[in-house]
Each structure stands twice: as C-alpha cells, then as structure tokens.
Amino acid sequence: MKPFFILFRILVILGIIFPSTLYAQNLKPVEDYVRMDARADDPLYTTYAAAMKRSRLYGDKAYKMNYYSDCMPVTYSSDQAGSMFCILKVDEVVIRNIGEYFRKPVVVFSFPDMAILEYEPFRGIRVKETFFVYSSAIALVDMEVKNTDNIPHEVVVYPILELGNDSLEIIGYDSLRQSYILHHRESLYRLISSMKPDYGYPTRLRNIFTTNQTNDSYGGYRGHLDDFYSQVKTDYYSTNRLDNLNTQYTGLVDYAAIQLKERLRPGEQVNLRYLRGVQSQNEEVEQLLNEMEAVKKMHLRSFYDDNLILFAKVPKIRFKTGGEKLVYLSSFNLVRGSMYPPSGKTTHNFYVFSRNPLWGWGHGHQVLHESLSMLSYVYMDPNSAEGSQQVFMEQQREDGLIAYRHGPRGLQDYPHKKMSTTSAPFFSWINLEIYNVSKDREFLEEAYNSGVRYTNWIIKNRDSDGDGTFEWGPYGLIENVRDWYNAVFQVSAERYLDVDKEDISDELECLDLTLMVIKEERSLAEMAKALGKTEESRNWLEKADKTSQLVNERMWDDSTGFYYSVNRDDHGWYFMTRDLRRQEIIAFLALWAEAAPPDRAARLVKVLSDTTKFWRRYGIPTLSADDPWYSPNVDYCCKWNGPVWLLWDYMVYDGLKNYGYDSLAHQLADKMVDAVVMQLSKNHNFWESYSPDNEVLNSPSNYIWDAIMAKLLIEEYQGLAIRE
C-alpha cells in the first residue's frame, strides 16, 4: 500500500479528515470544468434520460428540455407522453413564457440525466431549477425560489402536466399523497419506424403528478393552454373572484395543474418540487406511489456528485471556443444517455440509437456501425464501453458470425435467401481503439479471439467467388449501411423495384466492404502484436497488404483518380449498362484503411478538396456534388445521395492524418464542428445525418453515433488537456 493511502486511512480513523469533505474537494476541478452557463443560442444538447442503473428498456421515459423558446415556459417533453412545466404568478402578475422573464434561463450544468438552470421570472425573484430524470418511470423538477428583493412577494407556482390530446383522463386525486392519478394512451406508430406490438412497449399508461408540498388546489382543463391564463389571472375587482383551481377529479382533460402558494419575505427561500411518474396500467399503482413518496424527500446532491464522478475520466481539454466545449460535453451526454443496464439475453450493458424520441429500428439492439460511438464513450467509462462490445462477443454464433443486431432480444441475423445478415465490420477496429484507452489486456484477449473468428467468417461468407475482394450479403440493403438512396447499389433513382432487383451490392466486388476487411485485418495485427502473438500479427498484416494490392489492381481508375466498386463477374466498370464509376465517400476509406499508395492518396485528396465535389460547407457528403443524383437536402432518414454522416467523415479525417494531411484534416474537423454547432444552437438536437450545404433538415434526431464528435475533438486537441 502506498504511503499516502496509509496516512489517509490513519487520518480518517482519527477524525482529522472527513472523507466527504475530501471527496467534494477532489470533485471541484471536475465541477469547474463541466460548468457551462449556456444561454438559449448556445450549442447545448438538452435531452435527458435516467442513469443506466435506474433504467429499463420498456416503459422508459426520457425528456427534451426547452429552455430557449420565448413562446413557452421552461418545458420538459417526453416523446408520445406530453410535457410538464410550470407557470408562475408573482403578486398577481402571471409570467407564462420565457420571453416574459426578467432574466432568461441559463443552463449552469447539463449531465446525461440532469440539468441545472438559473433564471429570474420577475425582478427580485430568483429561481434555481434542477430537472432530474430519476428513473425510467420518474422525473422531477426541483425549484429553489428565493426573494432577493427588499420587499415581500407572494409567489404562486402552477406545475402543469399537458398531453395535448383527448386521451389524458383524470382517474382520481389522492389527497393523502397530494397526487393526481391520470391515464393516457400512446401509439406505437412512428414516422421512421414503428414500435413492434409483440415486444414490451406499453400503450395504456398511468401517470402520477404530484408535489412535495401541501397543494393549495388542483384542477383539470380542456382547451388550449392560453385559456389557463384566464383561470389564474383573476379579475381583482370581481365579486366572483376565485383564487383556486377547479378541483376536477375525474374525466378527460388536455392538461392537469396543481397550485402552490408561498409568501416570501426579503431574503427568504422556499424549495418546491413537482414530480411526474409513468407506468403501464398493468403495473401496481401503489409501488409507483410509494417510490415517488421516497423521491419527494431525496437530496439531489449525491446524484449530482455521481455525474461529476462520471465526467472525472473525460480528458479536460483547453478548447479555443466555448462552442467546441459544449459540443464535446454534449457528445458524452448523448452516448451515456443511450445506455441501458443488462437485460433479457445479454449480461452486459447495451445501447439504443435514441431514447427520446423513441422509434422502432433505433430501440433495443446494437449494430456495429452505431458502435463507433464507443470510440468516444471509452474515455468516459471504459468498463461500460467494453461491456457494450462484449454483447456481440457473448452472442456471437459458433461459426463466428456477428449478426446485424445483438442485444436483450438476442442475435438477429435477418436471413435472406437462406443467408444470415451481418453489419459493416468495424468490430476489431472499435475493440482496438477501446483497448488503446482502457489498457485492459483481458478485454483485448477476448476481443482478439472474437475478432479472428468474425473476420474469418467474413472472408468465408462474403467472398463468394474466392477472388480476394468482397461482396455484401444478399440483404445488402441493410448490411451495407445504405438503407435508402445511393448512386451505386441502387438501380433506380426512385427505388421502385423490390429489394432483390433494386439492391445490387451482392453482385459487385464492393470497395467499402473490402476496405473495411483490410482495416479489420490491420487492427487484428496490432492486437496480436500487443498480445505477443508475433507470427499471427505478421500473418494479418500480410493478408491486409495482399487485399490492398487487389484493391489497387481492380478498383482504381487512373483516368479519374478514384476508387470504385466493380462488377463481380468481370471486374469491369459496368453492371449491365450502368457505369459504376460514381464518386462516393467510400473511396476515401482507402486512406483510413491505409490501402492507397502515396501517389494515389495525393490524387484522392485532390478530389476530396475540390469544392465542386466533396469539399462542402458542413463536411464531406456521401456523394460528389457534381453527380446527377446528388441532393444536399436531408428530408428523411438513411440517405446516401449527399448528406453528411459524421462517423464516415471521422473516418476520412482519420485517413487524412494517416497520410500526413494534417492541415486538411483540421479543416474537415472545423466543418464537422460547424455543422453540429449550428444545429445544436438552433434546435439543441444531434441528428442522424447533416446537410452538406443547408441549415434546415429532417432526419432522426439525437442519434447515438454523433458522439463521435468527442473523439474527433480529442484527436484535434491532443496534448492540450488541462493539468489538474
């Protein structure tokens, strides 16, 4: 045992040092670093979900915080489940919306499950508000309301739960627990991908809406929230003046409200807390009520400290701009907020693509290309990042297959034409990157053995003609990550044919898959070397070099200075009458996989930096801008005809650094940061993909793989961490 720790234990035993005091002091540098003071137009991600250990896959509620819209109060909204917020009245002046506040909200701290704000709705009335998602079922707003004026003020707080449709039904009011009990229904339909009814997603929900104070009144109302102003802004001179709510305890409503009155003397402070609990109507109501009674009394400091501990391992970088720092911290919040504890058929923690909004394809199972988010997450929680990868390892099939999806419902291989479907093989590269941070040799050994089996499966099952380059499987439409519009694998511009006629990625020698295999082989070589397996390392490098040679023989077109996929049958540039030489982002993966000779790398970089092709305002598009199919519009999910996918741009960035094009890599990083800063500043969301040219887009929001931005910024600022 080190002398410091011996002395520490002696001092603790003697009572000279109190562990809690020392503990708080140790967290102070972390607290200082993560403090944000973010205003409405700062690039802050504002979606919150319960900590992993208090989360569950089904019946889970996460929330988006709106602290930036002048036409609303500070609001916390859950996908399909309405919103909660409060309206204030100070000395008969009703303050409904942020635009009316004396001082608008500033987000002081933002963590995966918690936000702390400060604002002044009225001169002399200061509010410190903590929003905390305690569990998948319970969220709360804790308000410290202080009178900083030199005169007394009467403050009335109206917590409101609003669903906005006619399915919100008041079942009763529990006067003992000061709680509204309400029911509502949720649809499984989603625009992008609906939830499957045979899984455990509840559609008939129970709500508990309550406070930690004795309620002065309560009520339920129909109509627009504008009408509520008339209910609480009573006519001072009216003989029929009512200061209370309507005490409705049954029936359909659009929103339910609670009234809390406090008279504050100068310098006086009151702590108010309102809570929303949600559960399936099939669950026991008493269990939720009792849990919420306990949460009403909980001190939040320990949960705040948990978040500081969570961020303690994150590199403390000296950023040049506040926007970069907010993107960095927000990226960690995004990935951590996507994690669930072990459940179902996995003994390891796992992620979903998004917890709010919740949509079918993005909920429940891991996919290797989404797992690129682990390249960032490992800096926050190495054990958890390793656990996510071990989900694939424990469910890996005996023949070595890692299927398209793995998670609590087990292996899902989406068989097509009697063949299993895998995913883009980033497996060993991710594991190597995790090991480079965690230095966990036990994990490395397990990952290497699993990676060898998986890569051998790819070599055996994705090279049908045995010629050394690779084809995607027969269900290539999902396996090759394209999913939708793309210029090479998709036969028609409109995609009107069926899957087998439309997607031709199993009939080509595919450049992207072949380069991914090379990267896996190079990663396995590094892993074997670290494990002392010198001969195996040499063999994997030989395989990678041999495959690289085939890429350069078959897939390089000297006339255009670019790599392309080729016809499987004759290695030509045509499939029937279609010219396969459509310039896609995948050619630049030759830099990432270190498959391009230096002279060809230089020619690739020339195409990359051409502003009429790939060098666009917000990053590298998936398709060259001079292609007839190019579209900068992100109007749906999954498009590969122009949108920017940040994780693929990161691979281009990584490739540029491999070949010494550091200046160009820095410029690309700036473009990516600009894209994310712009969107987070506007709407405080991350997005599945970004427009290379435009500021307005529609695609799935809060997508986990955008966490790659933290890894990008760590790479950009190597050596500039703050020394504590």
C-alpha positions in Angstrom: 0.0 0.0 0.0 1.3 3.5 -0.9 2.4 5.8 2.0 -0.2 8.4 1.0 -3.1 6.0 1.4 -1.7 4.6 4.7 -1.6 8.2 6.0 -5.1 8.9 4.6 -6.6 5.9 6.4 -4.9 6.9 9.7 -6.2 10.5 9.4 -9.7 9.3 8.7 -9.7 6.9 11.7 -8.5 9.7 13.9 -11.2 12.0 12.6 -8.8 14.6 11.3 -10.0 14.3 7.7 -13.7 13.7 6.8 -14.0 11.6 3.7 -17.0 13.5 2.4 -15.1 16.8 2.6 -12.1 15.4 0.8 -14.4 13.8 -1.7 -16.0 17.1 -2.5 -12.6 18.8 -2.9 -11.5 16.2 -5.3 -14.5 16.8 -7.5 -14.1 20.6 -7.5 -11.8 20.6 -10.6 -14.3 18.5 -12.5 -17.2 20.7 -11.4 -15.3 23.8 -12.6 -14.6 22.2 -15.9 -18.1 21.0 -16.7 -19.8 24.2 -15.7 -21.5 25.6 -18.9 -23.5 28.8 -18.3 -25.2 28.1 -21.6 -27.7 30.6 -23.0 -30.6 30.0 -25.4 -28.5 30.1 -28.6 -25.5 28.2 -27.3 -24.9 24.7 -28.9 -26.2 22.6 -26.0 -27.8 19.1 -26.3 -30.8 19.1 -24.0 -32.3 15.6 -23.9 -32.1 13.7 -20.6 -32.6 10.1 -19.6 -32.3 8.1 -16.4 -28.9 6.8 -15.3 -28.2 3.4 -16.6 -28.7 1.6 -13.3 -32.2 3.0 -12.9 -33.3 2.5 -16.5 -35.3 -0.2 -18.2 -35.9 -1.0 -21.9 -39.7 -0.9 -21.8 -41.8 1.8 -20.2 -38.8 4.1 -20.3 -39.4 7.9 -20.4 -36.7 10.4 -21.4 -37.2 14.1 -21.9 -36.2 17.0 -24.1 -35.8 20.3 -22.2 -36.8 23.5 -24.0 -35.2 26.5 -22.2 -34.7 28.6 -25.3 -38.1 29.3 -26.9 -39.6 32.7 -25.9 -43.1 31.5 -26.6 -43.0 28.7 -24.0 -42.2 28.2 -20.3 -39.2 26.1 -19.5 -40.6 22.7 -20.6 -39.7 19.1 -20.4 -41.3 16.9 -23.1 -41.3 13.1 -23.5 -41.9 11.5 -26.8 -45.6 10.5 -27.1 -46.2 11.3 -23.4 -46.7 15.1 -23.3 -44.9 17.8 -21.3 -44.5 19.1 -17.8 -43.7 22.7 -16.9 -44.8 25.4 -14.5 -46.3 28.8 -14.8 -45.6 31.4 -12.1 -47.6 34.3 -10.7 -45.8 37.0 -8.7 -48.0 39.5 -6.9 -50.9 38.8 -9.3 -48.6 39.2 -12.4 -48.8 35.9 -14.4 -45.5 35.0 -16.0 -46.1 32.3 -18.5 -43.4 32.3 -21.2 -39.6 32.6 -21.2 -39.9 35.7 -23.4 -41.5 37.5 -20.4 -38.8 36.6 -17.9 -36.8 39.4 -16.3 -33.7 37.3 -16.8 -33.9 34.3 -19.2 -32.7 30.8 -18.2 -29.0 29.9 -18.2 -28.1 26.2 -18.1 -25.3 26.1 -15.5 -24.8 22.3 -15.6 -26.0 19.6 -18.0 -25.5 15.9 -17.5 -27.0 12.8 -19.1 -29.8 12.7 -16.5 -29.8 16.2 -15.0 -29.9 19.9 -15.9 -29.5 22.8 -13.5 -30.8 26.2 -14.6 -30.9 29.7 -13.2 -33.4 32.4 -14.1 -35.4 35.3 -12.8 -39.0 35.3 -13.9 -39.7 38.6 -12.1 -37.4 41.3 -10.7 -36.3 40.2 -7.2 -37.4 36.5 -7.6 -34.5 34.2 -8.4 -35.1 30.5 -9.4 -32.5 27.7 -9.4 -34.2 24.8 -11.2 -33.0 21.3 -11.3 -34.5 18.9 -13.7 -33.7 15.3 -12.9 -34.8 12.0 -14.6 -34.5 9.8 -11.6 -35.6 6.6 -13.3 -37.3 5.3 -16.4 -40.6 6.0 -14.6 -39.9 9.1 -12.5 -38.8 12.6 -13.4 -38.9 15.7 -11.2 -38.3 19.5 -11.2 -36.8 20.9 -8.1 -37.1 24.7 -7.7 -35.3 26.9 -5.2 -37.3 30.1 -5.3 -35.7 33.0 -3.4 -36.9 36.5 -2.8 -33.8 38.7 -3.4 -35.8 41.9 -3.2 -36.2 44.3 -0.2 -39.9 43.8 -0.1 -42.1 40.7 0.4 -43.6 38.9 -2.6 -46.4 36.4 -3.0 -45.4 33.7 -5.4 -47.8 31.1 -6.8 -46.4 28.2 -8.8 -48.6 26.1 -11.1 -47.0 22.8 -12.1 -48.8 21.5 -15.2 -48.8 18.1 -17.0 -50.1 18.6 -20.6 -50.7 15.9 -23.1 -52.5 18.0 -25.7 -55.0 15.4 -26.9 -58.1 13.8 -25.5 -56.5 10.6 -24.2 -55.5 12.2 -20.9 -58.0 11.1 -18.3 -58.2 12.0 -14.6 -58.8 8.8 -12.7 -58.7 10.5 -9.3 -56.9 12.7 -6.8 -55.1 11.1 -3.8 -55.5 13.7 -1.1 -53.2 11.8 1.3 -50.3 11.9 -1.1 -51.3 15.1 -2.8 -51.2 13.3 -6.2 -53.2 13.4 -9.4 -53.7 10.0 -10.9 -54.3 10.0 -14.7 -54.3 7.7 -17.6 -53.3 8.2 -21.2 -52.7 6.1 -24.3 -49.7 6.0 -26.7 -49.5 4.9 -30.3 -46.8 2.5 -31.4 -46.8 4.3 -34.8 -43.6 6.3 -35.7 -42.8 8.2 -38.9 -39.5 6.5 -39.4 -40.0 3.0 -37.8 -42.9 1.9 -35.6 -42.6 0.0 -32.4 -43.4 -3.7 -32.5 -46.6 -4.6 -30.6 -45.2 -8.1 -29.6 -42.5 -6.5 -27.5 -43.0 -4.9 -24.1 -43.9 -1.4 -25.1 -46.9 -0.2 -23.0 -49.7 1.6 -24.8 -52.0 2.2 -21.9 -50.2 4.3 -19.3 -50.8 5.6 -15.8 -49.4 9.0 -14.7 -48.8 10.2 -11.2 -48.5 14.0 -11.0 -47.6 15.3 -7.5 -45.5 17.7 -5.4 -43.5 17.7 -2.2 -45.7 20.4 -0.7 -49.3 20.5 0.5 -51.2 21.5 -2.6 -53.3 24.6 -2.3 -55.5 23.5 -5.1 -55.6 21.3 -8.2 -57.6 21.2 -11.5 -58.0 19.7 -14.9 -58.9 21.6 -18.1 -59.8 21.2 -21.7 -58.8 23.5 -24.5 -55.6 25.5 -25.2 -53.2 26.5 -22.5 -53.9 30.1 -23.4 -57.2 29.6 -21.6 -55.4 28.7 -18.4 -54.2 32.3 -18.2 -57.8 33.3 -17.7 -58.2 30.8 -14.9 -55.3 32.1 -12.9 -55.3 35.7 -13.9 -58.5 36.5 -11.9 -60.3 39.9 -12.1 -59.1 41.7 -9.0 -62.3 43.7 -8.7 -64.7 40.9 -9.5 -67.2 39.8 -6.7 -66.9 36.3 -8.1 -63.1 36.2 -7.9 -61.6 32.7 -7.5 -58.0 32.1 -6.5 -58.2 28.3 -6.6 -58.3 25.8 -9.5 -61.4 23.8 -10.4 -60.5 20.6 -8.3 -61.6 18.3 -11.1 -61.0 14.7 -10.1 -62.4 12.7 -13.0 -62.8 13.0 -16.7 -60.9 13.7 -19.9 -58.7 16.8 -20.0 -55.9 18.3 -22.0 -53.8 19.2 -19.0 -53.8 18.9 -15.3 -52.5 21.6 -12.9 -51.5 21.9 -9.2 -51.4 25.2 -7.3 -48.7 26.0 -4.7 -48.8 29.4 -2.9 -45.9 30.9 -0.9 -45.4 34.4 0.6 -41.7 35.2 0.7 -40.1 37.8 2.9 -36.9 39.6 1.7 -34.1 37.0 1.6 -36.5 34.1 2.2 -36.2 30.9 0.1 -38.6 28.0 -0.5 -37.9 24.7 -2.1 -40.7 23.3 -4.3 -40.6 20.0 -6.1 -43.0 18.6 -8.6 -42.8 15.0 -10.0 -44.2 13.0 -12.9 -44.3 9.2 -12.7 -45.3 7.0 -15.6 -46.1 3.2 -15.6 -48.1 0.7 -17.5 -51.7 0.4 -16.3 -50.8 -3.3 -15.8 -48.3 -2.4 -13.1 -49.1 -1.9 -9.4 -50.0 1.7 -8.7 -49.0 1.5 -5.0 -45.5 0.6 -6.0 -45.1 3.8 -8.1 -46.8 6.0 -5.5 -44.6 4.7 -2.7 -41.4 5.2 -4.8 -42.4 8.7 -5.6 -43.0 9.5 -1.9 -39.4 8.5 -1.3 -38.1 10.6 -4.2 -40.0 13.6 -2.9 -37.6 13.7 0.0 -34.4 12.7 -1.7 -31.4 15.0 -1.6 -30.1 15.5 -5.1 -26.5 16.3 -4.2 -25.4 12.6 -4.4 -26.8 12.3 -7.9 -25.1 15.5 -8.9 -21.8 14.1 -7.5 -22.4 10.8 -9.4 -22.3 12.9 -12.6 -19.1 14.7 -11.6 -17.6 11.3 -11.0 -18.8 10.2 -14.4 -17.0 13.1 -16.1 -13.8 12.7 -14.0 -12.1 10.5 -16.5 -13.0 12.6 -19.5 -9.9 14.4 -20.9 -10.1 18.1 -19.7 -9.2 19.9 -23.0 -8.4 23.6 -23.3 -10.8 24.4 -26.2 -10.3 27.5 -28.3 -14.1 28.2 -28.3 -16.9 27.7 -25.9 -18.9 26.1 -28.7 -16.4 23.3 -29.1 -16.5 22.6 -25.4 -20.3 22.4 -25.4 -20.2 20.0 -28.4 -17.7 17.9 -26.5 -19.6 17.6 -23.3 -22.9 17.2 -25.1 -21.4 14.3 -27.1 -20.7 12.4 -23.9 -24.2 13.2 -22.6 -25.6 11.8 -25.8 -23.8 8.5 -25.7 -24.2 7.9 -21.9 -27.9 8.8 -22.1 -28.3 6.0 -24.7 -27.1 3.2 -22.4 -29.2 0.6 -20.6 -28.3 -2.0 -18.0 -28.1 -5.7 -18.8 -31.5 -7.3 -19.5 -33.0 -10.1 -21.4 -30.5 -12.2 -23.3 -27.4 -10.1 -22.5 -25.4 -9.9 -19.4 -23.7 -6.7 -20.4 -24.9 -3.1 -20.7 -26.1 -2.1 -24.2 -27.2 1.0 -26.1 -30.1 2.1 -28.2 -29.8 4.6 -31.0 -32.1 7.1 -29.2 -34.2 7.2 -26.0 -36.1 10.4 -26.9 -37.6 10.3 -29.5 -38.2 6.6 -29.3 -38.5 4.7 -32.6 -38.6 1.0 -33.5 -35.5 0.5 -35.6 -33.4 2.5 -33.2 -34.5 0.8 -30.0 -33.4 -2.4 -28.5 -30.4 -3.8 -30.3 -26.8 -2.8 -31.1 -25.3 -2.6 -34.6 -21.6 -2.4 -35.3 -21.7 1.0 -37.2 -23.6 2.6 -34.3 -21.0 1.1 -32.0 -18.5 3.6 -33.4 -19.8 5.8 -30.6 -17.8 3.6 -28.3 -14.6 5.3 -29.6 -15.8 8.4 -27.6 -17.6 6.6 -24.8 -14.5 4.7 -23.7 -13.0 8.0 -22.4 -15.9 8.4 -20.0 -16.5 4.8 -18.9 -14.0 2.2 -20.2 -15.8 -0.8 -18.5 -19.1 0.2 -19.9 -17.7 0.6 -23.4 -16.1 -2.8 -23.2 -19.4 -4.2 -21.9 -21.2 -2.9 -25.0 -18.7 -4.7 -27.3 -19.0 -7.9 -25.1 -22.7 -8.0 -26.0 -21.5 -9.0 -29.5 -19.0 -11.5 -28.2 -21.3 -13.3 -25.8 -23.9 -13.7 -28.6 -21.5 -14.5 -31.4 -22.6 -17.6 -33.3 -20.4 -20.7 -33.1 -19.3 -20.3 -36.7 -18.0 -16.8 -36.0 -20.9 -14.7 -37.2 -21.6 -11.4 -35.5 -25.1 -10.7 -36.8 -26.7 -7.5 -37.9 -28.1 -6.8 -34.4 -27.4 -8.0 -30.9 -29.0 -7.1 -27.6 -31.6 -8.1 -25.0 -33.6 -10.0 -27.6 -30.6 -11.9 -28.7 -29.0 -12.4 -32.1 -31.0 -11.0 -35.0 -29.5 -12.0 -38.4 -32.4 -11.2 -40.7 -31.8 -14.2 -43.0 -32.4 -13.6 -46.7 -32.0 -16.2 -49.4 -31.1 -18.6 -46.6 -28.1 -16.5 -45.7 -27.6 -14.6 -42.4 -27.1 -10.8 -42.5 -24.1 -9.2 -40.7 -23.2 -5.5 -40.4 -20.4 -3.2 -41.6 -17.4 -4.9 -40.0 -15.9 -2.3 -37.7 -15.6 -4.8 -34.8 -11.9 -5.2 -34.3 -11.1 -1.6 -35.1 -13.5 -0.5 -32.3 -12.1 -3.0 -29.9 -8.5 -1.9 -30.6 -9.5 1.8 -30.1 -11.1 0.8 -26.8 -8.1 -1.1 -25.6 -5.8 1.8 -26.5 -7.7 3.8 -23.9 -8.6 1.2 -21.3 -5.3 -0.8 -21.5 -7.4 -3.8 -20.4 -5.4 -6.9 -21.6 -8.1 -9.3 -20.5 -10.6 -7.5 -22.8 -8.0 -7.4 -25.6 -7.5 -11.1 -25.4 -11.3 -11.8 -25.6 -11.8 -9.2 -28.3 -8.9 -10.6 -30.4 -10.2 -14.1 -30.3 -13.7 -13.0 -31.2 -12.4 -10.7 -33.9 -10.4 -13.5 -35.5 -13.5 -15.7 -35.7 -15.6 -12.9 -37.1 -13.1 -11.8 -39.7 -12.7 -15.4 -40.9 -16.5 -15.6 -41.2 -16.5 -12.5 -43.4 -13.7 -13.9 -45.6 -15.5 -17.2 -45.9 -19.0 -15.9 -46.5 -18.6 -12.5 -48.2 -16.2 -13.6 -51.0 -18.5 -16.0 -52.9 -16.1 -16.3 -55.9 -13.0 -16.6 -53.8 -11.1 -13.9 -55.6 -9.9 -12.0 -52.6 -12.3 -9.0 -52.7 -15.7 -8.9 -51.1 -19.5 -8.6 -51.8 -22.2 -7.6 -49.4 -24.7 -10.3 -48.5 -28.0 -10.8 -50.3 -29.8 -8.5 -47.8 -27.2 -5.8 -48.6 -29.8 -3.1 -48.3 -29.3 -3.0 -44.6 -25.9 -4.8 -44.3 -24.1 -2.2 -46.4 -25.5 0.7 -44.2 -27.1 2.4 -47.2 -30.7 1.6 -46.3 -32.1 4.0 -48.9 -30.9 6.3 -51.8 -27.4 5.7 -53.1 -25.9 6.0 -56.6 -24.1 2.7 -56.9 -26.0 -0.1 -55.2 -29.5 1.3 -56.1 -30.7 0.6 -59.6 -33.4 3.2 -60.0 -33.4 6.8 -58.8 -36.8 6.3 -57.2 -36.2 2.9 -55.8 -39.4 1.4 -57.1 -38.2 -2.2 -57.5 -38.2 -4.9 -54.9 -35.2 -5.4 -52.7 -33.6 -8.2 -54.7 -33.9 -6.3 -58.0 -33.1 -2.9 -56.6 -30.0 -3.5 -54.4 -27.1 -4.9 -56.4 -24.4 -4.8 -53.6 -24.2 -8.7 -53.6 -23.4 -8.6 -57.3 -20.4 -6.3 -57.1 -16.9 -6.5 -55.7 -17.6 -3.8 -53.2 -15.0 -1.2 -52.4 -16.3 -0.3 -49.0 -16.6 -3.8 -47.6 -13.2 -4.7 -49.0 -11.6 -1.7 -47.3 -13.3 -2.5 -44.0 -11.9 -6.0 -44.1 -8.4 -4.6 -44.7 -8.9 -2.3 -41.6 -10.1 -5.3 -39.6 -7.0 -7.2 -40.6 -4.7 -4.3 -39.7 -6.5 -3.9 -36.4 -6.1 -7.7 -35.6 -2.4 -7.4 -36.5 -2.0 -4.6 -33.9 -4.0 -6.5 -31.3 -1.9 -9.7 -31.9 1.3 -7.7 -31.5 0.1 -6.2 -28.2 -0.6 -9.7 -27.0 2.8 -11.0 -28.0 1.4 -13.1 -30.9 4.2 -12.1 -33.3 3.6 -14.7 -36.0 -0.2 -14.1 -36.0 0.4 -10.3 -36.3 2.6 -10.8 -39.3 0.0 -13.1 -41.0 -2.7 -10.5 -40.5 -0.5 -7.7 -42.0 0.2 -9.9 -45.0 -3.5 -10.5 -45.5 -4.2 -6.8 -45.3 -1.4 -5.9 -47.7 -2.5 -8.6 -50.2 -6.1 -7.4 -50.2 -4.8 -3.8 -50.6 -2.9 -4.9 -53.6 -6.1 -6.4 -55.1 -8.0 -3.1 -54.4 -5.3 -1.2 -56.3 -5.3 -3.6 -59.2 -9.1 -3.9 -59.6 -10.8 -0.8 -58.1 -8.6 2.1 -59.1 -9.5 4.2 -62.2 -6.5 6.1 -63.3 -8.5 8.4 -65.6 -10.5 9.8 -62.7 -8.0 9.3 -59.9 -10.6 7.5 -57.8 -11.5 4.1 -56.4 -14.8 2.4 -57.3 -16.7 -0.9 -56.8 -16.5 -3.2 -59.8 -18.7 -5.9 -61.4 -18.2 -9.2 -59.6 -18.2 -11.3 -62.8 -15.6 -9.5 -64.9 -14.2 -6.8 -62.5 -15.3 -4.2 -65.0 -16.7 -0.7 -64.5 -20.2 -1.6 -65.8 -23.2 -3.5 -64.4 -25.3 -4.2 -67.4 -25.3 -0.8 -69.0 -24.7 1.2 -65.7 -21.4 2.9 -65.2 -20.3 2.1 -61.6 -17.9 5.0 -61.5 -20.0 7.2 -59.3 -17.8 9.1 -56.8 -18.9 8.2 -53.3 -17.3 8.9 -49.9 -16.2 5.3 -49.6 -13.2 5.9 -51.9 -11.6 7.9 -49.1 -11.8 4.9 -46.8 -8.7 3.8 -48.7 -6.8 6.4 -46.6 -8.4 5.1 -43.4 -7.6 1.5 -44.2 -4.1 2.5 -45.4 -4.7 0.8 -48.7 -3.6 3.6 -51.1 -0.1 4.2 -52.2 1.1 7.7 -51.5 0.8 8.9 -55.1 -2.8 7.7 -55.3 -3.5 9.2 -51.9 -2.5 12.5 -53.3 -4.9 12.2 -56.2 -7.7 11.2 -53.8 -7.0 14.3 -51.7 -7.2 16.4 -54.8 -10.7 15.1 -55.5 -11.6 15.4 -51.8 -10.6 19.1 -51.6 -12.5 20.1 -54.8 -15.3 22.4 -53.8 -17.4 21.3 -56.7 -17.3 17.7 -55.5 -16.7 16.8 -51.8 -15.3 19.9 -50.0 -18.6 21.4 -48.9 -19.6 23.8 -46.2 -20.6 21.3 -43.5 -18.4 18.4 -44.3 -17.8 15.6 -46.8 -21.1 14.4 -48.4 -21.7 10.8 -49.2 -21.9 11.5 -52.9 -20.0 14.0 -55.1 -21.9 17.3 -55.6 -21.4 17.0 -59.3 -23.2 13.7 -59.5 -26.7 13.9 -61.1 -28.2 12.1 -58.1 -26.6 14.5 -55.5 -29.0 16.1 -53.1 -28.0 18.3 -50.2 -31.5 18.0 -48.7 -31.9 15.8 -45.6 -35.6 15.2 -45.8 -35.8 11.7 -44.3 -33.6 9.1 -42.8 -30.9 6.9 -44.3 -29.9 8.8 -47.5 -26.6 8.3 -49.2 -27.0 10.7 -52.1 -25.5 13.7 -50.4 -26.0 14.0 -46.7 -23.1 14.2 -44.3 -22.7 11.3 -41.9 -20.4 12.4 -39.1 -18.9 9.0 -38.3 -17.9 8.5 -42.0 -16.4 12.0 -42.1 -14.5 11.0 -39.0 -13.0 8.0 -40.9 -12.0 10.4 -43.7 -10.4 12.7 -41.1 -8.6 9.7 -39.6 -7.4 8.7 -43.1 -6.0 12.2 -43.8 -4.0 12.0 -40.7 -2.6 8.6 -41.6 -1.1 10.1 -44.7 0.2 13.3 -43.2 -2.5 15.7 -44.5 -2.9 17.2 -41.0 -3.9 20.7 -42.2 -6.7 19.4 -44.4 -7.8 17.1 -41.5 -8.1 20.1 -39.2 -10.2 21.9 -41.8 -12.5 19.0 -42.1 -12.8 18.8 -38.3 -13.8 22.5 -38.4 -16.5 21.8 -41.0 -17.9 19.0 -38.8 -17.9 21.1 -35.7 -19.6 23.9 -37.6 -22.4 21.6 -38.7 -23.0 20.3 -35.1 -22.7 23.8 -33.5 -25.2 25.2 -36.0 -27.8 22.6 -35.3 -27.3 22.4 -31.5 -27.6 26.2 -31.4 -30.9 26.2 -33.4 -32.7 23.2 -32.0 -30.4 21.6 -29.4 -30.5 18.2 -31.1 -28.0 15.9 -32.7 -29.1 14.4 -36.0 -28.6 11.1 -37.8 -27.2 13.0 -40.8 -26.5 16.6 -41.7 -26.9 18.6 -44.9 -23.5 19.5 -46.5 -24.9 22.8 -47.8 -28.1 23.7 -45.9 -29.1 24.6 -42.4 -32.6 23.0 -42.4 -33.0 19.2 -42.2 -35.4 16.4 -41.3 -33.9 13.1 -40.1 -34.0 11.0 -36.9 -32.8 13.2 -34.1 -30.5 12.6 -31.1 -28.7 9.7 -32.9 -26.0 8.0 -30.7 -23.3 7.9 -33.3 -22.9 11.7 -33.3 -21.0 11.1 -30.1 -18.0 10.5 -32.5 -17.6 14.3 -32.1 -16.0 13.8 -28.7 -13.4 11.5 -30.3 -12.8 14.0 -33.1 -12.1 16.8 -30.6 -9.8 14.7 -28.5 -7.8 13.9 -31.6 -7.8 17.6 -32.6 -6.6 18.8 -29.2 -4.1 16.0 -28.4 -1.7 17.3 -25.7 -3.9 20.2 -24.7 -5.6 18.6 -21.7 -5.8 20.7 -18.5 -3.4 19.5 -15.8 -5.2 19.2 -12.5 
